[in-house]
Amino acid sequence: MDKPKKIIIIGAGISGLTSGIYGQKNGFVTEIFEKNPLPGGLCFTWYRKGYPIDGCIHWLTGTKEGTELNQMWKDVDAFDKEDIIKDDNFGTIEVLNQKITLWCDLNKLEEDLIKISPQDKRQIKHLTKLIIKIQNMKLPLDMPTSIMSIWRLMDVGIKLTPSLFSYLNTTKLTCEQYAKRFKSPVIKYILTQIVPGHNNLYSTLFAYGTACVGNGGVVKGGSNYIIKRMVEKYRLEGGVIHYNSEVKRLFIENGVCKGIELSDGTIHKADYVISALDSAYTLTSLLEGKYRDKEIEKRLAETKKYPLPSCVYTTFVVDYNAYKELGLTTTYQFQCEPFKAGASSFSLIKMRDYSYDPMFVKDGKLVMNVMTHQDDEDFLYWKKLKEDPTEYSIRKQIVADEIKQRIIEKFPSLKDKIELLDVATPVTYERYCNAYHGAYMPFAFTNKASLLMHNGKIKGVKNLFISGQWTFMPGGIPFALSSGKFSIQRILKQEKRHYRITKKQYQKYAK
Ligand SMILES: Cc1cc2nc3c(=O)[nH]c(=O)nc-3n(C[C@H](O)[C@H](O)[C@H](O)COP(=O)(O)OP(=O)(O)OC[C@H]3O[C@@H](n4cnc5c(N)ncnc54)[C@H](O)[C@@H]3O)c2cc1C
């Protein structure tokens, strides 16, 4: 048997860790280089005043047993079935003195909406049918289509056909356009607020639909729990992570990627390199702008067609009893007097209560978060402001104060019972993960956008693969997971290998 080939993986986010685990399982010798002192990337929990701030998982797709995604979560040992908490709703939106809860039970949603607007009955029934149809659409997430056999491709095609018409229709519609089909101003409003940002109707209903079919939830222990388990799985499979190891550039000789150079000048060689981080950063910094990629570049250039979502992430602690007495659902949105965050103005607050997990409750106080959507222009605003660190801190404090004030105006019983813990801005995500424009998800799937399923290769560089949420719209941790697996499958294809060596054989060669 040949000596196992070596793969260097850049980034210990979900995608990099996934490549590491599948790489080890398939007999490669892998090493991950991560710039931060801790793993996780955007999927991260940090602490303020002893309270955890979960910076990622609001919604984890792939919790349903028997699905491809769930199998992949199992392969990387991200969680056990018992760790998943499922809610009976996808949040509540309060508008015009009405509270609409997005129930996972669509019959219940239908009943509530018809009560509000009987004249919209036909359209409401159309909406719930559409959600089911979209959910029945089985996207292949376990393997890139470019390496599927003809039989697998045919199977995928057959499974996609019944939902294809709904898919094509809903991807070309904004939520605002669809909302116009309803008469009730309440329903019109909620349809535009289910998911923040500029996603098309398909993405919005897909996200809500995962809750309705029981394929989504949250995980006990939050983002760090998943990451800790994946790191342990990687270690048990024989992988090695180097922290505080920032990669400065890719080492390329005669069009072949042969390794990496770290910021301290050391060079590490490998047979393959997987860059599991922001693709724009890979192109401009790691490849020093010497290689082009049309798929990524055209999206970066057209910010209106492909806006990059980010957020101001404001976290508070509130008195547990006072908050629970309000009787709100886990996610609760209400309208308010306008306030400014970044370059944009908002008249909506979306609160999230973490009391479903005891880890977020301490000394009678509960962690509560408000996520305010940001776009490219907001990022540029914060970036400019950051040049003056004092001004930047003041502005963050102002945004937090304004949010707090509106929460108290809405819920006066919380006065003197709510305290700021932390504010993260798009610049935080850029600093921490090299995320282009501070984006926490890749290009939004707008009604004008075309779906990105990158082939993972950069033209002109052999043995380099890119992965991560930036290669696979609409993004989020499930797509980071899939793309991490895809990189290994692509390498296996190049190696003309489809087997798995035993652990004993691996250990012999890895020494
Ligand atoms: C506030 C917030 C809420 C979110 N909510 C959800 C949610 O509810 N559900 C969901 O599915 N997704 C959610 N996401 C998105 C999710 O976190 C990301 O899609 C996912 O974590 C991306 O993983 P990744 O591995 O592709 O990239 P990243 O997490 O960005 O990983 C890249 C890694 O590479 C490292 N790196 C960068 N540059 C270098 C370098 N030069 N050298 C070495 N290492 C480097 C980074 O430090 C990082 O660790 C949320 C994100 C945020 C910020």
The ligand as a Tripos MOL2 file, in Angstrom:
@<TRIPOS>MOLECULE
LIG
   53    58     1     0     0
SMALL
NO_CHARGES

@<TRIPOS>ATOM
      1 C1        -24.6560   35.8200   14.5730 C.3       1 LIG1
      2 C2        -24.6430   34.5870   13.7270 C.ar      1 LIG1
      3 C3        -25.7350   33.7460   13.7220 C.ar      1 LIG1
      4 C4        -25.7320   32.6050   12.9240 C.ar      1 LIG1
      5 N1        -26.7960   31.7620   13.0070 N.ar      1 LIG1
      6 C5        -26.7760   30.6200   12.2930 C.ar      1 LIG1
      7 C6        -27.8370   29.6700   12.4580 C.ar      1 LIG1
      8 O1        -28.7210   29.8410   13.2670 O.2       1 LIG1
      9 N2        -27.8020   28.5560   11.6780 N.ar      1 LIG1
     10 C7        -26.8060   28.3280   10.7590 C.ar      1 LIG1
     11 O2        -26.8600   27.3090   10.0700 O.2       1 LIG1
     12 N3        -25.7860   29.2010   10.6040 N.ar      1 LIG1
     13 C8        -25.7390   30.3330   11.3520 C.ar      1 LIG1
     14 N4        -24.7020   31.2180   11.2240 N.ar      1 LIG1
     15 C9        -23.7160   31.0090   10.1420 C.3       1 LIG1
     16 C10       -22.6310   29.9980   10.4930 C.3       1 LIG1
     17 O3        -21.9760   30.3940   11.6630 O.3       1 LIG1
     18 C11       -21.6420   29.9100    9.3410 C.3       1 LIG1
     19 O4        -22.3300   29.6440    8.1380 O.3       1 LIG1
     20 C12       -20.6170   28.7980    9.5200 C.3       1 LIG1
     21 O5        -20.1340   28.7600   10.8390 O.3       1 LIG1
     22 C13       -19.4760   28.9910    8.5240 C.3       1 LIG1
     23 O6        -18.5420   27.9660    8.6860 O.3       1 LIG1
     24 P1        -17.2540   27.8590    7.7460 P.3       1 LIG1
     25 O7        -16.4540   26.7360    8.2520 O.co2     1 LIG1
     26 O8        -17.6820   27.8420    6.3170 O.co2     1 LIG1
     27 O9        -16.4650   29.2630    7.9260 O.3       1 LIG1
     28 P2        -15.8340   29.9650    9.2040 P.3       1 LIG1
     29 O10       -16.6120   29.6680   10.4160 O.co2     1 LIG1
     30 O11       -15.6240   31.3820    8.8150 O.co2     1 LIG1
     31 O12       -14.4120   29.2580    9.3720 O.3       1 LIG1
     32 C14       -13.2340   29.7280    8.7710 C.3       1 LIG1
     33 C15       -12.0750   29.5360    9.7420 C.3       1 LIG1
     34 O13       -10.8740   29.9230    9.0880 O.3       1 LIG1
     35 C16       -10.0840   30.6900    9.9930 C.3       1 LIG1
     36 N5         -9.1770   31.5360    9.2180 N.ar      1 LIG1
     37 C17        -9.4850   32.6430    8.4950 C.ar      1 LIG1
     38 N6         -8.3950   33.1410    7.9110 N.ar      1 LIG1
     39 C18        -7.3640   32.3340    8.2540 C.ar      1 LIG1
     40 C19        -5.9730   32.3310    7.9550 C.ar      1 LIG1
     41 N7         -5.4150   33.2520    7.1630 N.pl3     1 LIG1
     42 N8         -5.2020   31.3530    8.4990 N.ar      1 LIG1
     43 C20        -5.7330   30.4090    9.3110 C.ar      1 LIG1
     44 N9         -7.0380   30.3640    9.6300 N.ar      1 LIG1
     45 C21        -7.8530   31.3190    9.1000 C.ar      1 LIG1
     46 C22       -11.1110   31.4780   10.7780 C.3       1 LIG1
     47 O14       -10.5660   31.9700   11.9760 O.3       1 LIG1
     48 C23       -12.1960   30.4270   10.9770 C.3       1 LIG1
     49 O15       -11.9690   29.6660   12.1320 O.3       1 LIG1
     50 C24       -24.6380   32.3310   12.0630 C.ar      1 LIG1
     51 C25       -23.5240   33.1540   12.1100 C.ar      1 LIG1
     52 C26       -23.5120   34.2650   12.9340 C.ar      1 LIG1
     53 C27       -22.2840   35.1230   12.9940 C.3       1 LIG1
@<TRIPOS>BOND
     1     1     2 1
     2     2     3 ar
     3     2    52 ar
     4     3     4 ar
     5     4     5 ar
     6     4    50 ar
     7     5     6 ar
     8     6     7 ar
     9     6    13 1
    10     7     8 2
    11     7     9 ar
    12     9    10 ar
    13    10    11 2
    14    10    12 ar
    15    12    13 ar
    16    13    14 ar
    17    14    15 1
    18    14    50 ar
    19    15    16 1
    20    16    17 1
    21    16    18 1
    22    18    19 1
    23    18    20 1
    24    20    21 1
    25    20    22 1
    26    22    23 1
    27    23    24 1
    28    24    25 2
    29    24    26 1
    30    24    27 1
    31    27    28 1
    32    28    29 2
    33    28    30 1
    34    28    31 1
    35    31    32 1
    36    32    33 1
    37    33    34 1
    38    33    48 1
    39    34    35 1
    40    35    36 1
    41    35    46 1
    42    36    37 ar
    43    36    45 ar
    44    37    38 ar
    45    38    39 ar
    46    39    40 ar
    47    39    45 ar
    48    40    41 1
    49    40    42 ar
    50    42    43 ar
    51    43    44 ar
    52    44    45 ar
    53    46    47 1
    54    46    48 1
    55    48    49 1
    56    50    51 ar
    57    51    52 ar
    58    52    53 1
@<TRIPOS>SUBSTRUCTURE
     1 LIG1         1 GROUP 0 **** ****
